[in-house]
Each structure stands twice: as structure tokens, then as C-alpha cells.
Amino acid sequence: MKRYIVKRLLEMIPTTFGVLVLTFVLFHVVGGSPAEVVLGKNA
């Protein structure tokens, strides 16, 4: 069981990195900043 948990935690690292890279690329392609998306243009 301990081995399974360690394996899953190690698999989580590239998955998290991939999601972060994908989000970063999408925001650069679309333009704007995450703060503007969340708070609106007048914030």
C-alpha cells in the first residue's frame, strides 16, 4: 500500500506541471491576465 501511495504521488508531479504549462500557454495565446479574467476589466 505504501508503494502504491508513493507511486501515485510521483505521478502527480508531471501531471501538475503539465496543467500549469497548459494554463500558462493558454493565457498567453488568449491574452490578458488571470487577475483581469477573475476580477473583470474595471478592477
Order of alpha helices (4+ residues) and beta strands (2+ residues): alpha-alpha
